[in-house]
Amino acid sequence: MPTQAAKHLPKTIKTIWIWTSLIGLTVGLLLAGGTWLLSRWFAPTFWHMTTIAILILTLLIVSTELALVTYRWQFNTYLVNPRQFELHDGYFFRKQTVIPIAQIQNIKLEQGPLLRLKHLQAVTLVTAASSHKIAGIPAAESEQFKSLVMALAQEARTDD
């Protein structure tokens, strides 16, 4: 049997990750604005320091996330074959998860507003012990993916 190459997530997932980071930036700036307003009325020194800390942390986290979007995409791959499902992710701490196909009990397809805009769906594979998530695959392929994995899992369980 020839070796299959792992599939990358679609490139449009990068846009989702960028939007998610920008939403995080907005939340951080709103939080900093709230603490700055508190500094106008209560314990100015404490709230000024809190505002500065929130701004620094927000800018550091968001700028790091935005800078690493392409790098992150390179290391998010998945592979399905008749024996197992493999998921590779992480960019600083790389993780490879291998699940025997017979252990997959359920597959959940999820689509929030950002994924819906880019016609993607998040796929979660559920086993008895845990669940593993693919950040997004094209919505048109998600039903086929679900049917394939469930058919392979059913076949693997009946072979045992």
C-alpha positions as CSV (number, residue, x, y, z in Angstrom):
1,M,0.0,0.0,0.0
2,P,1.6,3.4,-1.0
3,T,2.2,5.9,1.7
4,Q,-0.2,8.8,1.7
5,A,0.9,12.3,2.4
6,A,-0.7,14.2,5.2
7,K,-3.2,16.9,4.2
8,H,-2.7,20.5,5.2
9,L,-5.7,22.6,6.3
10,P,-7.0,24.9,3.6
11,K,-5.1,28.2,3.3
12,T,-8.3,30.1,4.2
13,I,-7.9,28.9,7.8
14,K,-5.1,31.5,8.1
15,T,-7.7,34.2,7.6
16,I,-9.7,32.7,10.4
17,W,-6.7,32.7,12.7
18,I,-5.9,36.3,11.8
19,W,-9.5,37.4,12.5
20,T,-9.5,35.5,15.8
21,S,-6.3,37.3,16.9
22,L,-7.8,40.6,15.9
23,I,-10.9,39.8,18.0
24,G,-8.5,39.0,20.9
25,L,-6.8,42.4,20.3
26,T,-10.2,44.2,20.5
27,V,-11.1,42.4,23.7
28,G,-7.7,43.2,25.2
29,L,-8.1,46.9,24.2
30,L,-11.6,47.1,25.6
31,L,-10.4,45.5,28.9
32,A,-7.5,48.0,29.0
33,G,-9.9,50.8,28.4
34,G,-12.1,49.6,31.2
35,T,-9.2,49.5,33.6
36,W,-8.1,53.0,32.5
37,L,-11.6,54.3,33.3
38,L,-11.4,52.6,36.7
39,S,-8.1,54.4,37.3
40,R,-9.9,57.8,36.9
41,W,-12.0,57.1,40.0
42,F,-10.3,54.4,42.1
43,A,-6.7,53.7,43.1
44,P,-5.1,55.4,40.1
45,T,-1.7,53.8,40.6
46,F,-3.0,50.3,40.7
47,W,-5.3,50.6,37.8
48,H,-2.7,52.5,35.7
49,M,-0.3,49.6,36.2
50,T,-3.0,47.1,35.4
51,T,-3.9,49.0,32.2
52,I,-0.2,49.0,31.1
53,A,0.2,45.3,31.9
54,I,-3.0,44.4,30.0
55,L,-1.8,46.5,27.0
56,I,1.6,44.9,27.0
57,L,0.3,41.4,27.3
58,T,-2.4,41.9,24.6
59,L,0.1,43.4,22.1
60,L,2.7,40.7,22.8
61,I,0.3,37.8,22.4
62,V,-1.5,39.2,19.4
63,S,1.7,40.2,17.6
64,T,3.2,36.8,18.2
65,E,0.0,35.0,17.0
66,L,-0.1,37.1,13.8
67,A,3.6,36.7,13.1
68,L,3.3,32.9,13.4
69,V,0.1,32.3,11.3
70,T,2.0,30.9,8.2
71,Y,4.4,28.9,10.4
72,R,1.4,27.5,12.4
73,W,-0.3,26.4,9.1
74,Q,2.7,24.5,8.0
75,F,2.5,22.2,11.0
76,N,-1.3,21.6,11.1
77,T,-1.9,18.5,9.0
78,Y,-4.0,15.3,9.2
79,L,-4.1,11.9,7.6
80,V,-6.7,9.2,7.4
81,N,-6.0,5.7,6.3
82,P,-7.8,2.4,6.9
83,R,-5.8,1.7,10.0
84,Q,-5.5,5.1,11.8
85,F,-6.1,8.8,11.9
86,E,-3.1,11.1,12.4
87,L,-3.2,14.7,13.5
88,H,-0.1,16.9,13.6
89,D,-0.2,20.3,15.2
90,G,1.7,22.8,17.3
91,Y,4.4,25.2,16.2
92,F,6.6,25.5,19.3
93,F,5.7,22.2,20.9
94,R,4.8,19.9,18.0
95,K,2.4,17.2,18.7
96,Q,1.5,14.1,16.7
97,T,-1.6,12.2,17.7
98,V,-2.3,8.8,16.2
99,I,-5.7,7.2,16.8
100,P,-6.5,3.7,15.7
101,I,-9.5,4.1,13.4
102,A,-11.5,1.5,15.3
103,Q,-11.5,3.7,18.4
104,I,-13.3,6.6,16.8
105,Q,-16.8,6.6,18.1
106,N,-18.3,9.9,16.8
107,I,-17.5,12.8,14.6
108,K,-18.8,16.3,15.3
109,L,-18.9,19.0,12.7
110,E,-19.0,22.6,14.0
111,Q,-19.2,25.9,12.2
112,G,-19.1,29.2,13.9
113,P,-19.7,32.6,12.2
114,L,-16.0,33.0,11.1
115,L,-15.8,29.5,9.7
116,R,-19.1,29.9,8.0
117,L,-17.8,33.1,6.2
118,K,-15.0,31.1,4.7
119,H,-17.1,27.9,4.1
120,L,-15.1,25.8,6.5
121,Q,-16.1,23.4,9.3
122,A,-14.2,22.3,12.3
123,V,-14.1,18.5,12.7
124,T,-13.9,16.9,16.1
125,L,-13.1,13.1,16.3
126,V,-14.4,11.6,19.6
127,T,-13.0,8.4,21.2
128,A,-13.9,6.9,24.5
129,A,-11.0,8.7,26.2
130,S,-10.7,12.0,24.4
131,S,-11.5,14.2,21.4
132,H,-9.3,15.6,18.7
133,K,-10.0,18.6,16.6
134,I,-9.2,19.6,13.0
135,A,-9.4,23.4,13.0
136,G,-11.2,23.6,9.6
137,I,-11.8,21.7,6.4
138,P,-13.9,22.9,3.5
139,A,-17.6,22.5,4.3
140,A,-18.1,20.7,1.0
141,E,-15.6,18.0,2.0
142,S,-16.6,17.7,5.7
143,E,-19.6,15.3,5.1
144,Q,-17.4,13.1,2.8
145,F,-14.7,13.1,5.5
146,K,-17.2,12.2,8.2
147,S,-18.7,9.4,6.1
148,L,-15.3,8.0,5.2
149,V,-14.0,8.0,8.7
150,M,-17.1,6.4,10.1
151,A,-17.2,3.8,7.4
152,L,-13.5,2.9,8.1
153,A,-14.2,2.8,11.8
154,Q,-17.2,0.5,11.4
155,E,-15.3,-1.8,9.1
156,A,-12.3,-1.9,11.5
157,R,-14.6,-2.8,14.4
158,T,-16.3,-5.6,12.5
159,D,-12.9,-7.0,11.4
160,D,-11.7,-7.4,15.0
